Every structure is written in structure tokens, then in C-alpha cells.
Amino acid sequence: MNSLDDAVLRSDDLGTTWHRGASLEAADLAVDPDDPRRVLVTTAASSPSGRSNDRT
């Protein structure tokens, strides 16, 4: 993730070059330990009023 603009970056050549992917507000980001090609992301969703949709 690029912390400057919330862009997910990807590399097809083991990190030599990077390309811009999706832009999103990620709450958590993790690599699947069984498949490093899979990245898991949770996002912060909010309602139109700006309040969080988190349930307690």
C-alpha cells in the first residue's frame, strides 16, 4: 500500500517494478500464509451520514 494516496500497489516481477492497483481505505491488510499470491483486506465502511457501520 502506498500510504500517500491509499493505493494498492502490485508487482509482476518480484518487486523490481510496481504498478498502481485499486484505491481503497484499508483497515487491515494481510498476506495469506498458505498462498502468498492472495492478499486479504478489510475496509472501513461508513454510512452517508459519515458514521461508522461497525456493530457493537
Jmol script that loads the backbone (N, CA, C; Angstrom):
load data "model"
ATOM      1  N   MET A   1       0.840  -1.177   0.000  1.00  0.00           N
ATOM      2  CA  MET A   1       0.000   0.000   0.000  1.00  0.00           C
ATOM      3  C   MET A   1       0.876   1.227   0.000  1.00  0.00           C
ATOM      4  N   ASN A   2       0.442   2.169  -0.756  1.00  0.00           N
ATOM      5  CA  ASN A   2       1.107   3.458  -0.773  1.00  0.00           C
ATOM      6  C   ASN A   2       0.404   4.336   0.250  1.00  0.00           C
ATOM      7  N   SER A   3       1.089   4.721   1.290  1.00  0.00           N
ATOM      8  CA  SER A   3       0.456   5.483   2.365  1.00  0.00           C
ATOM      9  C   SER A   3       0.123   6.910   1.962  1.00  0.00           C
ATOM     10  N   LEU A   4       0.629   7.366   0.837  1.00  0.00           N
ATOM     11  CA  LEU A   4       0.347   8.741   0.426  1.00  0.00           C
ATOM     12  C   LEU A   4      -1.035   8.905  -0.179  1.00  0.00           C
ATOM     13  N   ASP A   5      -1.540   7.877  -0.887  1.00  0.00           N
ATOM     14  CA  ASP A   5      -2.833   8.026  -1.555  1.00  0.00           C
ATOM     15  C   ASP A   5      -3.718   6.789  -1.450  1.00  0.00           C
ATOM     16  N   ASP A   6      -3.454   5.901  -0.499  1.00  0.00           N
ATOM     17  CA  ASP A   6      -4.263   4.705  -0.255  1.00  0.00           C
ATOM     18  C   ASP A   6      -4.368   3.792  -1.470  1.00  0.00           C
ATOM     19  N   ALA A   7      -3.367   3.775  -2.331  1.00  0.00           N
ATOM     20  CA  ALA A   7      -3.381   2.899  -3.497  1.00  0.00           C
ATOM     21  C   ALA A   7      -2.733   1.568  -3.157  1.00  0.00           C
ATOM     22  N   VAL A   8      -3.338   0.501  -3.636  1.00  0.00           N
ATOM     23  CA  VAL A   8      -2.739  -0.821  -3.515  1.00  0.00           C
ATOM     24  C   VAL A   8      -1.791  -0.970  -4.696  1.00  0.00           C
ATOM     25  N   LEU A   9      -0.552  -1.320  -4.415  1.00  0.00           N
ATOM     26  CA  LEU A   9       0.441  -1.489  -5.468  1.00  0.00           C
ATOM     27  C   LEU A   9       0.687  -2.972  -5.695  1.00  0.00           C
ATOM     28  N   ARG A  10       0.963  -3.350  -6.953  1.00  0.00           N
ATOM     29  CA  ARG A  10       1.242  -4.755  -7.249  1.00  0.00           C
ATOM     30  C   ARG A  10       2.506  -4.846  -8.102  1.00  0.00           C
ATOM     31  N   SER A  11       3.156  -5.977  -8.015  1.00  0.00           N
ATOM     32  CA  SER A  11       4.361  -6.234  -8.796  1.00  0.00           C
ATOM     33  C   SER A  11       4.223  -7.588  -9.483  1.00  0.00           C
ATOM     34  N   ASP A  12       4.591  -7.630 -10.740  1.00  0.00           N
ATOM     35  CA  ASP A  12       4.581  -8.877 -11.502  1.00  0.00           C
ATOM     36  C   ASP A  12       5.982  -9.434 -11.713  1.00  0.00           C
ATOM     37  N   ASP A  13       6.982  -8.764 -11.140  1.00  0.00           N
ATOM     38  CA  ASP A  13       8.366  -9.175 -11.368  1.00  0.00           C
ATOM     39  C   ASP A  13       9.172  -9.228 -10.072  1.00  0.00           C
ATOM     40  N   LEU A  14       8.548  -9.769  -9.045  1.00  0.00           N
ATOM     41  CA  LEU A  14       9.189  -9.974  -7.732  1.00  0.00           C
ATOM     42  C   LEU A  14       9.658  -8.674  -7.082  1.00  0.00           C
ATOM     43  N   GLY A  15       8.952  -7.578  -7.353  1.00  0.00           N
ATOM     44  CA  GLY A  15       9.244  -6.328  -6.674  1.00  0.00           C
ATOM     45  C   GLY A  15      10.199  -5.396  -7.383  1.00  0.00           C
ATOM     46  N   THR A  16      10.636  -5.730  -8.584  1.00  0.00           N
ATOM     47  CA  THR A  16      11.530  -4.835  -9.318  1.00  0.00           C
ATOM     48  C   THR A  16      10.788  -3.565  -9.729  1.00  0.00           C
ATOM     49  N   THR A  17       9.565  -3.727 -10.233  1.00  0.00           N
ATOM     50  CA  THR A  17       8.732  -2.577 -10.569  1.00  0.00           C
ATOM     51  C   THR A  17       7.367  -2.760  -9.931  1.00  0.00           C
ATOM     52  N   TRP A  18       6.684  -1.643  -9.703  1.00  0.00           N
ATOM     53  CA  TRP A  18       5.384  -1.656  -9.039  1.00  0.00           C
ATOM     54  C   TRP A  18       4.374  -0.906  -9.881  1.00  0.00           C
ATOM     55  N   HIS A  19       3.135  -1.386  -9.883  1.00  0.00           N
ATOM     56  CA  HIS A  19       2.053  -0.785 -10.650  1.00  0.00           C
ATOM     57  C   HIS A  19       0.898  -0.473  -9.710  1.00  0.00           C
ATOM     58  N   ARG A  20       0.218   0.611 -10.017  1.00  0.00           N
ATOM     59  CA  ARG A  20      -0.926   1.024  -9.210  1.00  0.00           C
ATOM     60  C   ARG A  20      -2.096   0.083  -9.452  1.00  0.00           C
ATOM     61  N   GLY A  21      -2.733  -0.338  -8.368  1.00  0.00           N
ATOM     62  CA  GLY A  21      -3.922  -1.175  -8.462  1.00  0.00           C
ATOM     63  C   GLY A  21      -5.118  -0.384  -7.986  1.00  0.00           C
ATOM     64  N   ALA A  22      -5.906  -0.955  -7.137  1.00  0.00           N
ATOM     65  CA  ALA A  22      -7.111  -0.305  -6.618  1.00  0.00           C
ATOM     66  C   ALA A  22      -6.747   0.750  -5.579  1.00  0.00           C
ATOM     67  N   SER A  23      -7.641   1.701  -5.388  1.00  0.00           N
ATOM     68  CA  SER A  23      -7.522   2.667  -4.300  1.00  0.00           C
ATOM     69  C   SER A  23      -8.630   2.373  -3.299  1.00  0.00           C
ATOM     70  N   LEU A  24      -8.268   2.265  -2.038  1.00  0.00           N
ATOM     71  CA  LEU A  24      -9.260   1.979  -1.017  1.00  0.00           C
ATOM     72  C   LEU A  24      -8.732   2.376   0.340  1.00  0.00           C
ATOM     73  N   GLU A  25      -9.649   2.568   1.263  1.00  0.00           N
ATOM     74  CA  GLU A  25      -9.263   2.845   2.646  1.00  0.00           C
ATOM     75  C   GLU A  25      -9.228   1.515   3.378  1.00  0.00           C
ATOM     76  N   ALA A  26      -8.037   0.990   3.592  1.00  0.00           N
ATOM     77  CA  ALA A  26      -7.875  -0.319   4.230  1.00  0.00           C
ATOM     78  C   ALA A  26      -7.733  -0.164   5.731  1.00  0.00           C
ATOM     79  N   ALA A  27      -8.486  -0.975   6.460  1.00  0.00           N
ATOM     80  CA  ALA A  27      -8.347  -1.012   7.918  1.00  0.00           C
ATOM     81  C   ALA A  27      -7.252  -2.004   8.302  1.00  0.00           C
ATOM     82  N   ASP A  28      -7.214  -3.144   7.619  1.00  0.00           N
ATOM     83  CA  ASP A  28      -6.198  -4.178   7.847  1.00  0.00           C
ATOM     84  C   ASP A  28      -5.825  -4.800   6.516  1.00  0.00           C
ATOM     85  N   LEU A  29      -4.579  -5.234   6.407  1.00  0.00           N
ATOM     86  CA  LEU A  29      -4.083  -5.884   5.200  1.00  0.00           C
ATOM     87  C   LEU A  29      -3.186  -7.030   5.640  1.00  0.00           C
ATOM     88  N   ALA A  30      -3.393  -8.225   5.079  1.00  0.00           N
ATOM     89  CA  ALA A  30      -2.583  -9.386   5.460  1.00  0.00           C
ATOM     90  C   ALA A  30      -2.379 -10.283   4.257  1.00  0.00           C
ATOM     91  N   VAL A  31      -1.264 -10.970   4.233  1.00  0.00           N
ATOM     92  CA  VAL A  31      -0.968 -11.952   3.192  1.00  0.00           C
ATOM     93  C   VAL A  31      -1.361 -13.329   3.708  1.00  0.00           C
ATOM     94  N   ASP A  32      -2.062 -14.085   2.874  1.00  0.00           N
ATOM     95  CA  ASP A  32      -2.472 -15.447   3.230  1.00  0.00           C
ATOM     96  C   ASP A  32      -1.214 -16.294   3.400  1.00  0.00           C
ATOM     97  N   PRO A  33      -0.976 -16.873   4.584  1.00  0.00           N
ATOM     98  CA  PRO A  33       0.246 -17.657   4.798  1.00  0.00           C
ATOM     99  C   PRO A  33       0.301 -18.925   3.943  1.00  0.00           C
ATOM    100  N   ASP A  34      -0.847 -19.423   3.484  1.00  0.00           N
ATOM    101  CA  ASP A  34      -0.867 -20.618   2.645  1.00  0.00           C
ATOM    102  C   ASP A  34      -0.753 -20.307   1.160  1.00  0.00           C
ATOM    103  N   ASP A  35      -1.030 -19.070   0.772  1.00  0.00           N
ATOM    104  CA  ASP A  35      -0.958 -18.668  -0.633  1.00  0.00           C
ATOM    105  C   ASP A  35      -0.525 -17.211  -0.705  1.00  0.00           C
ATOM    106  N   PRO A  36       0.769 -16.950  -0.814  1.00  0.00           N
ATOM    107  CA  PRO A  36       1.264 -15.567  -0.781  1.00  0.00           C
ATOM    108  C   PRO A  36       0.790 -14.718  -1.957  1.00  0.00           C
ATOM    109  N   ARG A  37       0.123 -15.325  -2.939  1.00  0.00           N
ATOM    110  CA  ARG A  37      -0.449 -14.541  -4.042  1.00  0.00           C
ATOM    111  C   ARG A  37      -1.776 -13.918  -3.640  1.00  0.00           C
ATOM    112  N   ARG A  38      -2.304 -14.312  -2.477  1.00  0.00           N
ATOM    113  CA  ARG A  38      -3.594 -13.811  -2.009  1.00  0.00           C
ATOM    114  C   ARG A  38      -3.368 -12.814  -0.881  1.00  0.00           C
ATOM    115  N   VAL A  39      -3.966 -11.640  -1.042  1.00  0.00           N
ATOM    116  CA  VAL A  39      -3.901 -10.597  -0.026  1.00  0.00           C
ATOM    117  C   VAL A  39      -5.313 -10.365   0.490  1.00  0.00           C
ATOM    118  N   LEU A  40      -5.459 -10.340   1.795  1.00  0.00           N
ATOM    119  CA  LEU A  40      -6.753 -10.138   2.433  1.00  0.00           C
ATOM    120  C   LEU A  40      -6.815  -8.719   2.989  1.00  0.00           C
ATOM    121  N   VAL A  41      -7.923  -8.027   2.729  1.00  0.00           N
ATOM    122  CA  VAL A  41      -8.061  -6.640   3.144  1.00  0.00           C
ATOM    123  C   VAL A  41      -9.430  -6.432   3.782  1.00  0.00           C
ATOM    124  N   THR A  42      -9.461  -5.724   4.884  1.00  0.00           N
ATOM    125  CA  THR A  42     -10.738  -5.252   5.416  1.00  0.00           C
ATOM    126  C   THR A  42     -10.771  -3.744   5.197  1.00  0.00           C
ATOM    127  N   THR A  43     -11.944  -3.250   4.874  1.00  0.00           N
ATOM    128  CA  THR A  43     -12.075  -1.829   4.597  1.00  0.00           C
ATOM    129  C   THR A  43     -12.932  -1.162   5.654  1.00  0.00           C
ATOM    130  N   ALA A  44     -12.769   0.125   5.772  1.00  0.00           N
ATOM    131  CA  ALA A  44     -13.567   0.913   6.708  1.00  0.00           C
ATOM    132  C   ALA A  44     -14.749   1.469   5.934  1.00  0.00           C
ATOM    133  N   ALA A  45     -15.934   0.983   6.221  1.00  0.00           N
ATOM    134  CA  ALA A  45     -17.138   1.463   5.542  1.00  0.00           C
ATOM    135  C   ALA A  45     -17.854   2.460   6.433  1.00  0.00           C
ATOM    136  N   SER A  46     -18.439   3.445   5.814  1.00  0.00           N
ATOM    137  CA  SER A  46     -19.234   4.394   6.589  1.00  0.00           C
ATOM    138  C   SER A  46     -20.529   4.663   5.849  1.00  0.00           C
ATOM    139  N   SER A  47     -21.502   5.110   6.577  1.00  0.00           N
ATOM    140  CA  SER A  47     -22.807   5.419   6.006  1.00  0.00           C
ATOM    141  C   SER A  47     -22.766   6.813   5.378  1.00  0.00           C
ATOM    142  N   PRO A  48     -23.788   7.185   4.618  1.00  0.00           N
ATOM    143  CA  PRO A  48     -23.818   8.534   4.045  1.00  0.00           C
ATOM    144  C   PRO A  48     -23.718   9.642   5.094  1.00  0.00           C
ATOM    145  N   SER A  49     -24.117   9.361   6.321  1.00  0.00           N
ATOM    146  CA  SER A  49     -24.022  10.369   7.371  1.00  0.00           C
ATOM    147  C   SER A  49     -22.595  10.510   7.893  1.00  0.00           C
ATOM    148  N   GLY A  50     -21.708   9.589   7.460  1.00  0.00           N
ATOM    149  CA  GLY A  50     -20.327   9.651   7.913  1.00  0.00           C
ATOM    150  C   GLY A  50     -20.056   8.822   9.143  1.00  0.00           C
ATOM    151  N   ARG A  51     -21.114   8.232   9.718  1.00  0.00           N
ATOM    152  CA  ARG A  51     -20.920   7.391  10.900  1.00  0.00           C
ATOM    153  C   ARG A  51     -20.513   5.996  10.490  1.00  0.00           C
ATOM    154  N   SER A  52     -19.743   5.358  11.306  1.00  0.00           N
ATOM    155  CA  SER A  52     -19.254   4.009  11.032  1.00  0.00           C
ATOM    156  C   SER A  52     -20.397   3.006  11.029  1.00  0.00           C
ATOM    157  N   ASN A  53     -20.282   1.982  10.190  1.00  0.00           N
ATOM    158  CA  ASN A  53     -21.257   0.914  10.155  1.00  0.00           C
ATOM    159  C   ASN A  53     -20.883  -0.231  11.080  1.00  0.00           C
ATOM    160  N   ASP A  54     -19.840  -0.051  11.885  1.00  0.00           N
ATOM    161  CA  ASP A  54     -19.421  -1.107  12.817  1.00  0.00           C
ATOM    162  C   ASP A  54     -20.531  -1.395  13.803  1.00  0.00           C
ATOM    163  N   ARG A  55     -20.715  -2.669  14.098  1.00  0.00           N
ATOM    164  CA  ARG A  55     -21.719  -3.067  15.086  1.00  0.00           C
ATOM    165  C   ARG A  55     -21.029  -3.409  16.397  1.00  0.00           C
ATOM    166  N   THR A  56     -21.666  -3.109  17.472  1.00  0.00           N
ATOM    167  CA  THR A  56     -21.075  -3.411  18.779  1.00  0.00           C
ATOM    168  C   THR A  56     -21.825  -4.559  19.411  1.00  0.00           C
TER     169      THR A  56
END
end "model"
wireframe off; spacefill off
backbone 0.3
color backbone group
